[in-house]
Amino acid sequence: MTPGVSRRGILIGIAGGTGAGKTLVAQSISEDIGSEKVLILEQDSYYKDLRNIPLGERESRNFDHPEAFDRDLLRSHLETLLAGGEAEVPIYDMRTHTRNPQPVRVRGRRIIILDGILILEDPAIRQLMDIKLYVDADPDIRFIRRLKRDLTERSRTLDQVIRQYEASVRPMHLQFVEPSKRYADLVIPEGGYNAVAIDLLKTKVRSLLREAA
């Protein structure tokens, strides 16, 4: 926790490679604790706005490198939300790689879950976390999940998905994402499908809530 930052919330960070199952873990915690007590933030919302770059050049940018994210804004929002304040969270359009001019205003809750591939890579953001998780899954499973998602939700072509995976997703996973596993308090193989690990996690979250009451 950053010295001097007043806080009321509990921050759970869920990292892991693309398609590992991070979102399923976040949803499982939210459903168990109660959605009225949980705010889920996605690191993807904090991609840098590329509207000043020609559309044809945006696709070639490396979206799996730490510098692709506005980390200062994310950290500032987390500190505000943990203290019970409000923040205007960006809405990011993955098709155009730009931010919607109208962000969404959210208020901090008892539990904040931060979901993202590189959240454990950033020391300043990592320092704010009460629980640090890394969701693990086999590379072939992650690639298939990403392929399905990008084809159906992000209007990508098969060639685009494969080219991006080979050029940046896999190399950045090996360079930045996978090494960040060492900072995790708990590594969860198979994400939300690992019932034992999820139950242990929920027990810890309930314990932190009682301590903070």
C-alpha positions in Angstrom: 0.0 0.0 0.0 1.3 3.5 -0.9 2.2 5.5 2.3 -0.3 8.3 3.0 -3.1 6.8 1.0 -6.3 6.6 3.0 -8.4 3.6 2.0 -11.5 1.6 2.9 -11.5 -0.9 0.0 -9.8 -4.2 -0.6 -7.9 -4.6 -3.9 -7.7 -8.1 -5.6 -5.4 -8.3 -8.6 -6.0 -11.0 -11.1 -3.3 -11.4 -13.7 -2.5 -14.1 -16.3 -2.1 -14.5 -20.0 -4.7 -13.7 -22.6 -7.5 -16.3 -22.5 -6.4 -17.8 -19.2 -9.8 -17.4 -17.5 -9.2 -14.2 -15.4 -12.7 -12.8 -16.0 -14.3 -16.0 -14.8 -12.4 -15.9 -11.5 -13.5 -12.2 -11.1 -17.1 -13.0 -11.8 -17.0 -16.0 -9.4 -15.8 -13.8 -6.5 -18.4 -11.1 -7.3 -21.2 -13.6 -7.4 -20.2 -15.1 -4.0 -19.6 -11.8 -2.2 -22.4 -9.9 -3.8 -22.1 -7.6 -6.8 -23.2 -4.6 -4.7 -20.0 -4.9 -2.7 -17.7 -5.6 -5.7 -16.3 -3.3 -8.4 -14.6 -5.1 -11.3 -12.0 -3.0 -13.3 -10.3 -4.2 -16.4 -6.8 -3.1 -17.3 -7.9 -3.1 -20.9 -10.0 0.0 -20.2 -6.7 1.9 -19.7 -5.1 1.3 -23.1 -3.7 4.5 -24.5 -5.9 6.4 -26.9 -4.5 6.0 -30.5 -6.9 8.3 -32.3 -3.9 10.6 -33.3 -2.3 7.7 -35.2 -3.6 6.8 -38.7 -6.1 3.9 -38.5 -4.0 1.6 -40.7 -1.0 2.0 -38.4 -2.9 1.2 -35.2 -3.1 -2.5 -35.8 0.6 -2.8 -35.9 1.1 -1.4 -32.4 2.2 -3.7 -29.6 -0.8 -4.0 -27.3 0.9 -6.5 -25.0 3.7 -4.3 -23.8 3.5 -2.5 -20.5 3.8 0.9 -22.2 0.6 0.3 -24.2 -1.3 1.1 -21.0 -1.9 4.5 -19.2 -0.5 3.1 -15.9 -0.4 6.5 -14.1 -4.1 7.0 -14.7 -4.9 3.5 -13.6 -2.9 3.9 -10.4 -4.5 7.3 -9.7 -8.0 5.8 -10.1 -7.3 2.8 -7.9 -6.1 5.1 -5.1 -9.2 7.2 -5.4 -11.6 4.2 -5.5 -9.9 2.4 -2.6 -10.5 5.6 -0.5 -14.2 5.4 -1.4 -14.1 8.2 -4.0 -15.3 8.3 -7.6 -13.4 8.0 -10.9 -14.2 8.4 -14.6 -13.1 5.1 -16.1 -12.3 5.1 -19.8 -14.4 3.1 -22.2 -12.0 1.6 -24.8 -13.0 0.5 -28.3 -10.9 -2.5 -29.3 -12.0 -2.2 -32.9 -10.7 1.4 -33.4 -8.1 1.5 -30.5 -9.6 4.7 -29.2 -11.4 5.9 -26.1 -15.0 6.8 -26.0 -15.3 10.6 -25.3 -17.7 9.8 -22.5 -16.1 7.7 -19.7 -18.2 5.9 -17.1 -18.2 7.3 -13.6 -17.9 4.6 -10.8 -17.6 4.7 -7.1 -15.3 2.6 -4.9 -16.8 -0.4 -3.2 -15.7 -2.7 -0.4 -13.9 -4.9 -2.9 -12.2 -3.8 -6.1 -11.1 -6.5 -8.5 -8.5 -5.5 -11.1 -8.2 -7.9 -14.1 -5.4 -7.6 -16.6 -2.5 -9.4 -18.3 0.2 -7.1 -16.9 -1.1 -5.8 -13.6 1.5 -7.7 -11.5 4.3 -6.4 -13.7 3.8 -2.8 -12.4 5.4 -2.4 -8.9 3.3 0.7 -8.1 0.0 -1.0 -8.8 1.1 -4.2 -7.3 1.9 -2.4 -4.0 -1.8 -1.4 -3.7 -3.0 -5.0 -3.8 -4.2 -7.0 -0.8 -4.4 -10.3 -2.8 -2.4 -11.0 -5.9 -3.5 -13.8 -8.2 -2.1 -15.3 -11.3 -4.5 -17.5 -13.5 -2.6 -20.1 -15.5 -3.7 -22.1 -18.5 -2.0 -24.1 -21.3 -0.8 -21.9 -24.2 -2.9 -23.8 -26.8 -6.1 -23.3 -24.7 -5.4 -19.6 -24.3 -4.8 -19.2 -28.0 -8.1 -20.9 -28.9 -10.0 -18.8 -26.5 -8.4 -15.6 -27.8 -9.0 -16.7 -31.4 -12.7 -17.2 -30.7 -13.0 -13.9 -28.8 -11.3 -11.8 -31.4 -13.2 -13.3 -34.3 -16.6 -12.8 -32.7 -16.2 -9.7 -30.5 -13.5 -7.6 -32.1 -14.1 -8.2 -35.8 -10.6 -9.6 -36.5 -9.8 -11.9 -39.3 -8.1 -15.2 -38.7 -4.9 -13.9 -40.4 -4.9 -10.8 -38.1 -5.3 -12.9 -35.0 -2.5 -15.3 -35.9 -0.1 -12.5 -37.0 -0.7 -10.5 -33.8 -0.2 -13.6 -31.7 3.1 -14.5 -33.3 4.4 -10.9 -33.5 3.5 -9.6 -30.0 1.2 -11.7 -27.9 3.4 -14.7 -27.4 6.7 -12.8 -27.1 5.3 -10.4 -24.6 3.7 -13.2 -22.6 7.2 -14.8 -22.3 8.9 -11.5 -21.5 6.5 -9.8 -19.2 3.3 -11.8 -18.3 4.7 -15.2 -17.4 7.6 -13.7 -15.2 5.1 -11.7 -13.2 3.7 -15.0 -11.8 6.5 -14.9 -9.2 4.7 -11.9 -7.5 1.4 -13.8 -7.0 0.2 -14.9 -3.6 -1.8 -17.7 -5.3 -1.4 -19.3 -8.8 -4.7 -20.7 -10.0 -4.4 -23.4 -12.8 -7.4 -23.4 -15.1 -8.9 -20.3 -13.6 -12.6 -20.3 -12.6 -12.8 -24.1 -13.3 -10.4 -24.8 -10.3 -13.1 -25.1 -7.6 -10.7 -25.9 -4.8 -8.5 -22.8 -5.4 -11.6 -20.6 -5.9 -13.0 -21.8 -2.6 -9.8 -21.0 -0.8 -9.7 -17.6 -2.3 -13.3 -16.8 -1.3 -12.5 -17.8 2.3 -9.6 -15.4 2.3 -11.7 -12.6 0.9 -14.4 -13.1 3.6 -11.6 -13.0 6.2 -10.3 -9.7 4.9 -13.9 -8.3 4.9 -14.4 -9.3 8.6 -11.0 -7.7 9.5 -12.0 -4.4 7.7 -15.4 -4.2 9.3 
